[in-house]
Amino acid sequence: MKLIALLMLVSVGLSAAISCGTGDIACSNGEKCIPQRYICDTDNDCTDASDEDLELCTAWKNSSCDRNYVECIRNGETKCIEISMYCTLTNPTCEGSLDQRICLMIEGQRLDKLSNFTLPNDVQAGNLNRSNELANRFRTVLSNTMSHESCPTLYTLIGDQCLSVFYVGSVSWAEARAFCKVLGGDLFTFKNISQFADIVQHLQRHELPSSFWIGGSVSNDTVGWTWIDGSPMEMGSPFWATRYSSDCVNRNVTTSKSEATCYRYYQTPEAVPLGECASLSFEHSYYITNEDCLRKMSPLCVYQGTDFPKRPEL
């Protein structure tokens, strides 16, 4: 009887398992498979949102290559390749900064939290060395994000403003604003294209793989999008990003019904109300996107005081 019960349990487990095709991966709950290219694309393709897990997406994305790609150093060459290929190449393998737990997840063909994977001791030792390398880069980046002789502690000079680019933080919009206030500032706002261009160029130049909360939000449709001082935010290009829609997006273009075109790209924050708080999106090259205010992002603060406290040694 025990053997029969065991066989039944095994049978149930096998019937509950899901088999995915090449290039696909199962959601954490096992309900369906999705293409690996859907991982961390800001859309919840899995009903459990395991494809948009924050820990996973932090490791999945990088500033050197497009999404789903990572730098591979191999045979003396460095190039961007698909993450799945990075994990499977041999003789020689790829050298790079990809978290090896991602490879374990892909090998198992199922999405899961990276903290649930354990690496062999030799890989862990290699990760320690890479961690030290990242620490050295971190010290370099700090001088360009939270340090400048003309600005107060934890601020750097970008254009004509002292900004704190706190890319190591990850909090909600309101928490980000509270953090900025502790530093004597507030969430970043801009009044002209030059200030916007200065910060976008700075973030791109220093390759910071983070999205940042800024001081814009919408509380109701009547008032519309405003900065934290109550002034209206400028809509459209060249500030707001475009997003892809699986449905046709209406545009104010006069055509006959037979000539109607299906537009699948729209400019945020129009068409699809994904969120009420504004961010500079890493995924969209730091153009503005509207996001869920509870989403975790880095604070981008602008100093509002006139006194500059004594700076500590970094």
Protein Blocks (a to p, Z undefined) as FASTA:
>chain_A
ZZmmmmmmmmmmmmmpccddehiacdfklpaccdfklgonlpafbfnlmmmgfklmmmmp
cckbcehiacddeehiacdddfklmmmgghiadddjbdfklmmmmmnopacdfklpccdf
klmmmmmmmmmmmmmmmmmmmmmmmgcfkbcehiacehjaccdddfkbccdfklmmmmmm
mnopacdddfbfklmmmmmmmmmmnopabddddfbdcfbfklopadfkopacdehjfkbc
cdddfbdcdddddddfklpccdfbdcdfehiacbfcdcddfkloopacdddfkbccdddd
ddfbfbdcddddZZ
